[in-house]
């Protein structure tokens, strides 16, 4: 407002409301952007699960997933991915406290778990292709399985890259407590990835 100009009563009320109304993501607007991205990602996966259910519900030739796919390796993958959510929480807590060695250790563990998960996923695909003859083109069961688990693998890979960049920046001393919001954003994404895999494990492998 130009100097010497007095705000009217409605204008003063609007200015006061702007000052008093808290932002949606105090101190870290990037969190809102990540939530927006995750909402779109969730709708994509929701469509995939809906398609999976619609194709399966009246298909008499649909195999029993737990018996056909096996659940030992996917159960281990689920466990380690859940554990990686805790290592991400510890990494965020460490960077907020300025504990750089602890941050680097737990972020490195998170990246390592992501790589182990991807390696186990690749091993499972290779096993199912060799032993069961599964392929993307063979039937609807195979197609939905590879699409859902493949898209999830892409999500994990993106998270590994994101976390690796933060690990490198942290090793260079470029993530002080003031920039802990970057790790918070990465943590939101990583927790989302873990939740998605739990849903895939439940609906595709168990039910």
N, C-alpha and C positions, 0 to 999 in steps of 0.2 A: 504494500500500500504506500503511495507517495507520501513524503513528509508533509505534515500540516493537514492531512486529510483524516478526519475522524471516522472510524467505522460506525455504521449504523448498528442498532441493537441486534437485528438478525445476523449481520456480518460478524459482530463480536461473538454471538452465540456459535456460529459455524467455526470460527477460529478456535474457540475454547473447546469445542467438540473434537476438532482435529488433534489438539494437544492432549486431550484426555483419553481418546480412543486408542487402545493398544493395537499394535500391528498383529497380523495373523501369525507371524513368525518373528518374535522379538529378537533382534540382534543377528538374525541369519535369514535374509530373504531367500537365499538359495534353497532352503528347506521347502518352501512353498513350491518352488519350481520342481523339486524332486518329487514331492507328493503329487503334483499335477502329472508328471511323467509316469509315475507308478500307477496312477488311476487309469491312464490309457493302456498301460501294459497289462493291468489286471483285466481290463475289458477284452483284450486280445486273448488272454488265457481263458477267460470265462467263455468266450465263443468256442475255443478249442474243447473245453470240457463239455460244453453243451452238445457240440457235434459228436464227441465221443459217446456221450450217453444216448443220443438219438440213434446212432448207428448200432449201438450194442443192444438196446433194450428189446428189440424184436428179432435179433439175429440168432437163430438156433445153432449156427455153426461157430459161434464165438467161443473160443477156448476159455477154460478156467485160468485166469492170469497167474495166480499164485503157483499152480502146478506147472503151467507151461513155461513161465519165465523164470521161476525160482525167486526166492525173496532174501536169501542169505546176503548176497553182495549188495543189493539195494538197501537192505536194512542197515548194513555197515555204513553205506554212503549217507543214509539219513542221519545216523548218529554223529558222524564226523562233521556234517554240515551244520547240525544243531550246535555242536561244540564250537564251531567257528563263529557262531553268533556271540558266544560268550567271550571269545578272544577279541572280537571287534569291540565289544563293550569295554573290555579292559584297555584296549588301545586308545579309545576315546577318552576314558577317564585319565589315562596317563598323560596324554597330550594336554588336557585341560589343566593338569597339575604341573606341567612343565617337566615331567619325568621322561626325558627323551629316550634313554636306554630301554625303559619299560615299554614305551610306545613302539620302538623299533622291534622289540622282541615279539610283542603280541601281534603287531601288523604282519611281521614275517610269518608267524604261525598261521594267521588267517590266509595269507597268500599260499602258503604251503598246503593247507587243507583244501583250498580251491583247486590246486594243481592235482592233488591226490584224487579228488572227486572226479575231475575230468579224465584222469588216467583210468580210473575204475569204470567210468562210463564208456570209454572207448573199448576197454577190455570186454565189457558186457555186450556191447554191440557186435564185436568180433565173434564172441562165443555164440551168441544167438544166430548170427548169420551162418556160421560154420556148422553148428549142431542142429539148428532148427530150420535152416534154409530161409530165414526171414529176410524180407527185402521190402523196400518202399512200394514196389509195384505189385507184390504178390496178392495181397487181399486187404480188406478194410482194417482188420486188426493190426496188421503190420504197419500200414500207412499211418494210422492214428498213433501207434506206439512211437514210431520214429519221429513223427512231427512234434509230438508233445515233449518227448525227452530230448530231441534235438534242439528245439527252441529253448528249453531249459538249459542245455549245455552252452548255448550261445550267451544266455544271461550270466551264467557262472563265469564264462571266459571274459565277458565285459567287466564283471566285478573284479576278477583277478588283475586285469590290466589297470583298472582304476586304483585298486589298493596298492599295486606295485609302484605306480607313479607316486602315490603318497608316501610309500616306504622310502623311495629314492629321495624325494624331497625332504623327508624327515631326517634321513642320513646326512643330508647336506645342511641341516640346521635351518631349513626354510619353512618349518611348520611350528612356530611358537604357539603358546597358549592362545594368543590373539587370533590365530587362524585355525583354531580347533573346529570351527564350523565346517571346514572342508572334510574333516574326518566324520563329523556328524552326518553330513550328506551321504558320504560313502557307506556309513553304517546303516542308514535307512534303506539304501538299495540292497545291501548284503542281507539284511534281515528279511526283506521282501523275497529275495532269491531263495532263502532257506524255507520260507513259508510255502512258496510255490512247489518246491521239491517235496515237502511233506504232503501236499495235496496230490501231487502226481503219484507218489508212493502209495497213498491210501486208495485213490480211485483206479489207478491203472494196474498196480501190482497186487493189491489185497482184495478189493471188492470184486 
